[in-house]
Amino acid sequence: MIPEGSAAVVRSLGSGTERQVRRVLGRLGRLEQLGQLGLAGLVVLCLGGWLFWPSEGGSVVRACSVATMPWESERRVGPATRVANADESALREAGFDPERLERLDVLIRQAIEAENMPGCVFCFGRHDRVVWQRAYGNKAVLPEPLAMTEDTVFDLASLTKPIATATSILQLVERGEVRLGQRAADLLPEFGRHGKEAITIEQLLVHQSGLIPDNPLDDYLQGPEVAWERICDLRLVAPIGSEFKYSDVNFIVLGEIVRRVTGQDLNAYSRAAIFEPLGMAETGFVPPPSLQARAATTEQREGAWLRGQVHDPRAHHMGGVAGHAGLFSTAADLAKYAQSLLRTHLLGPQPASERILSPAGLERMTRRYSVSRGWRGLGWDKQTGFSTNKGDLLSDAAYGHGGFTGTVLWIDPQQDLFLIFLSQRLHPAGGGSVNGLAGQLANVVVAAQTSWEGEENAAFGSNIPGPAFGEVLSGIDVLVRADMEGLAGQRVGLITNPTGVDRQGRLTSEILATHPRVNLTALFSPEHGPAANLDVSQIGDSVDAVTGRVVYSLYGKTRRPTAEMLAEVDTLVFDIQDIGTRFYTYISTMGEAMRAAAEHGKRFVVLDRPNPLDGVTLEGPLLDAGSESFVGYHRLPLRHGLTVGELAGLLRSELELDLDLWVVPCEGWSRDQYWDATGLLWINPSPNMRSLNQALLYPGMGLWEMTNVSVGRGTDTPFEWLGAPWIDGVGLAGVLNSQALPGVRFVPVRFTPQASKHAGELCGGIQVIVTDRSQFASVDCGIAIGAALKKLYPQWETKELNRLLGNRQVAEALLSGREWADIKALWLAELAAFDQRRQSHLLYGAAGGARSVNR
C-alpha cells in the first residue's frame, strides 16, 4: 500500500519516458506484466526517492529505489560502508597505495552497470589484518530492493569443496584416519564397482578420478540415500588418473568419506573441527532464520526467491549438506579462515587452538599437482581453465577457488595476501558473469602493493612448485598406481629402452609383460637399440630375453611402425627418457610412431617423464620450415623446454594428426626443476649421454658434430671437451674466456679420442666448465665456440655446419664472421613466438613461468 498523506506526484507515462521505464521494469523481470497491463494505462508514483507501480491486476504494488535504477551513468553503485581501517593512512601502513586502489570502485561500478551482478562484497587483507572490506550495490532487486551490506550472507557454492570438504579430509589425514593414496573403495565398499575400484582419495581431490562431472539431476530427486546408490552405480568416463574433469561427484564422494570415518555429516564435522575453532560463527550449511534474513538472493525455485537456501539443485535434494556445495558464509568469516592458513604458512607451528591444519598438512594440501590440463591443489585450483578469477599477478604459490553463484577466494602465502569476492551474479534472472572481474580486482590489489614480505617469503614460494626431493613420479608410476586403468584388456606395443623404468628401477617392459590386466604383444626400440648401447647406423629386429617379445627396430629398415608390426597391437605406448634437445632422435621416433598410429587407427599413450634440463628454459634458433629430417623432426628451438608428453600434444595439433592420444603425466615435477631435483635414477639414455652435465652441454656442443672437430666422443667426457689436432687449446680458451659468457669457463686441454672424429689422434682443445647453471646458456656457448673457430682456424670444415643447427640465417651469420651476441639476436623473436605456440600444450607449472634465455 502507498502510505496515506505522503507528498506524491502522480503522472501518466508519456512517450519520452516510456522507453526508460520499460527498460527499468524489464530489467526487473516484469516485461510480461507490462504487456498485460499496457503501458498507456500504467501510472508510476514517485515518493521520497522511490518509484511504485501496480503488478498484475493492480493487487500488489511493486517498488524500485530511484538510487538503484539503471539510468546509465546516474545509477549509484558505490560502497554502502567502509571498514574503519580502510582510510588512507591505514592502507599505506598495510603496504598499499590508496590511489591505485580507487580503481577497485571503478571496476565494480562498471560491472554493476553492465548487469553482471546486482552487487558484491569485496575484501582483502594479510595474515594479521583485514585491509579492505566494502559492500557495493544491492543484495537483491526482487521481490524488493535490498542494499548490500558487509555482513551479507552468501551461498558459497563450490567454495564448499576446498573450505569444508578438502580441509576436513586433510584433517583426517593428519589424524591418521585416511591416506591420500588410499582407495575410496576401502572406506566405501559399495562405491568400488564398475571400474571405480582403484580411485584414490587424492585423485578425487584433484579431479582426476575418471568420474563424470555431474550425473543426472533425476538421480537426486528421491533424497541422499538414493542419490548415493546412483553414484555407486556410475561407470568411468575416462581412465583413472588420466584426465582432469572438474566433477561435483568427486566431492560428494569425499563428503561421504568424512561421514563414514567420523560418524558425523559434513555439516556437523566441519562446524566442530573448522568453523567453531576459528570463530566463524556465521559459516555453515543450512543457515538458521537469523542468517537467512541477511542472505543475498539468488534465483527462484518453484516461484519462491532463494534467500539463505542452497541454490545448487543436487545439494538441495540432499538436504542442503553435500561435499560439493551448500556452505554459506560472510566476508568476515572467510577472512578468518584465510588468515588462519596464512599464519600457518608464514609463522609455522602455532598453538592447536589457533590453526586448523599443521604446516605439513597445509603444504601438502596447497602444493601443485600436475593434472592433464594444468595444476591443482588438493581441493584448490592453482592454474587451470577455471583460473580466470585468479588474475595474472598472484604468485605460483597462490591457491583459490570459485563458486557458481559468483563467489571467489584466493590465498597467496608468498605475497601474504588473501582476496575475497562475494556476489550473487545469478540474481534475478540467472545471468551475470564475475570471474573476469574478480581477476581484474586481484590484479589491481597486487599492483597496488607498495611493500610486502616478498623477499622474506621467497623461500616459502620456492618450496611451492612441487614435492620435496625424491617424490617425483614418472608416468609409469602413475599408471601402476592406477592398476593399469586405461590399458586394461588392451593389446599393447611398447616403444622403450633401458630408461623406461619406474621409481624402483623396474623396466616398464617387465611391468607390462607381467601385469594381469595388460597384454604386451610387441616391443619397439629407437636409435641405439633395445639396450641403448649401440652407436651404429642401422639396427635389426631382435627378441627380448626377459619378456620373450619380439623387438621391432625403428632405426633400421624403417623408422616408422608398419602395418605388419601393428597387426597385434591396439595401443602403442611410448616410454623413453628424452633430454630436451631438438636433434636428439627419440622425439623423432615418437613423432613417426604417432603418424603410424594415426594412419592405422591405433591409440597412442605417452608415459611422461621430466625434461632433465627443466621445462622453462628455451634456447637457440628454430628449425627452418622445409628442413625437417630425422635429426630435426619439427620446427622447434634447439632447447625446447617440453616433456615428451607435452611435445606429443604439440605434434598432434601442429601435424593435424587424427590420433587418440593419452598422456599419463608425471606427478610432483615442476617446470623449473632439473633432473637432480627429482630424486629419479639417472640411466644413460644413449652411449655418450652419461650425466646431467653432459645433457646440459649437449644443445650447444652437439651442434658441431657434423664438422671436423671432436666433441669428446671416444673419451670419458663426451660433450664436455671439444678439440682437433690443429687447435691450440690455450689460445681458444683465452679467446672464449675473454668474452665473459655467463656461468661458464673454458680450460685448455689435450686429449686423444678412442672413437669417432680424430680417433687415436692427439687433439688440442677446451674443457667446458659450467660454473653457474642458473646463468649458463648452452646454445650461446656453442655459438660462441663456433664463432671463435671460424675466426681462428681456417682448417675448420663447415660444409655440414647447418645439419644440426637447422637455421640458414644463423648459419650464414656465423660463417660471415659475426660475433655470437649479434648472431643470438637473430633468433629471439621467433623463440618468443614458439613460447606462445607451446603454451596450450603445457601440462606442468613452474615458479616464474616459461622463460627464454635472453642473457
Secondary structure, DSSP 8 states (H G I E B T S, - for coil): ---TT---EEEE--HHHHHHHHHHHHHTT-HHHHHHH-GGG-EEEEETTEEEEE-GGG-SEEEEEGGGS--GGG---SEEEE-GGGSHHHHHHTTB-HHHHHHHHHHHHHHHHTTS-SEEEEEEEETTEEEEEEEEEEEE-SSS-EE--TT-BEE-GGGHIIIIIIHHHHHHHHTTS--TTSBHHHH-GGG--TT-TT-BHHHHHTT-S---S---GGGGTT-HHHHHHHHHT---SS-TTT-----HHHHHHHHHHHHHHHSS-HHHHHIIIIITTTT-TT-EES--HHHHTTB-EEEEETTEEEESS---HHHHHTTT--SSS-EEE-HHHHHHHHHHHHHHHHH-S--GGG-SS-HHHHHHHHS-EEETTEEE-SSSEEESTTGGGG-SSS-TT-EEEEETTTEEEEEETTTTEEEEEEE-TTTTTS----HHHHHHHHHHHHHTBS--SHHHHHHHHHHSSS--TT--B-HHHHHHHTTTTTTTT-EEEEEE-TT-B-TT--BHHHHHHH-TT-EEEEEEE-TTTTTT----S----EE-TTT--EEEESSSS-SS--TTTTTT-SEEEEE----SBTT-THHHHHHHHHHHHHHHT-EEEEE----TT-SSEEEEEE--TT--BTTB-SS-EEE----HHHHHHHHHHHTT----EEEE--BS--TT--GGGT------SBTTB-SHHHHHHHHHHGGGGGTTSB-STTSSSTTTEEEETT--HHHHHHHHHHTT-TTEEEEEEEE--SSSTTTTS-EEEEEEEES-TTT--HHHHHHHHHHHHHHH-TT---TTTHHHH--HHHHHHHHTT--HHHHHTTTHHHHHHHHHHHGGG-----TT--EE---
